[in-house]
């Protein structure tokens, strides 16, 4: 298949030109990100909030959909994590 593509000069040139253009675009965007990071991270927080709001709008999800986790004394993040990493009883073989 690669030889068939290379024999079609117009198609090969099109693919090559498209890849070069995409590479240049990626380099320019990466340079822009590096420049903005050097200026400070505050731009990133503002941009992420804007992207989040736009995504929620596109997906039709209300902004209040995300609620903070509510923990009880018996169900704290530390307690949940300890339950996940504690060893299983011997001979259990991960079956219930």
N, C-alpha and C positions, 0 to 999 in steps of 0.2 A: 504493500500500500504506500509506503514512503516513496518508493521510486516512481509510482504513478503520480503522486503529488508533485514531485520534483520535475517530472517531465512536462507538466502543465505549467509553463512559466508564468502565465498571468495569475493562476490560482496561488502558486508559490509566492509570487511577489505580493499578492494581496495579504496572505497569511503573515508574511514577514513584516510588511508595513504595519499591519494591525498590531502585531506583537510589539514592535518598536514603539508605536504610539502609546500602547497601554503601559509599557515599561517607563516611558518618559513621564506619563501622567502619574504613575505610582511614585516615581522619584520626586516629582514636584510636590505631591501631597505629603510625602514623608518629610521633605524639607520644611514644609509649612508646619507640620506637627512638631518637629524638633525646634523650630523657631518659637512657636507658641509655648512649648514647655520651658524653654530658656527664659521666657518672659514671666512665667509663673503658672501655677496650676489653677488659678481661679477661673481662667477661661474654660478649662475642661469641665469644671462643675456646672457652669452655666450652660455649656453646650450639651452635657449629658441630660440635664433637666429638660432642655428643649427637645431633644431626641425622644426622651421618655414620653413627654406629653404628646408629641406627634404620633408616636407608635400607638399609644393608648387610644388616640382619636381614630387612627386608621383601623385599628382592630375593634373599635366600638366598645372599649372597656372604660367604665367610669373611673375618674381619677381617685375616688375614695375607695376603690375596690381593694387596694392594698391596705391591710390593717396591721397594726403592730401586734406582735405575738403576745398573748396573755398567758403568763405562767402562774401556777399555783405553787404553794410551798412544796407540794409533793411532786411537782413536775417542773423543775428548773432546768435550764440548759445544761448545767453541770451534771445533774442527776441523769438526764437523758443520755448524755455522752458516756457517763460511766456504765450505764446499762448496755450501750452498744459495744463497748470495748472489753467488758468483763469476759473471762473465759467461760466456755460452756462446760457443763458437768461432764466428767469422764464417762465414756461409753454412750454418750448421747448421739454421736455421729450426725449431728445437725438435723435429726428428724424430730418430729413432734408427735 
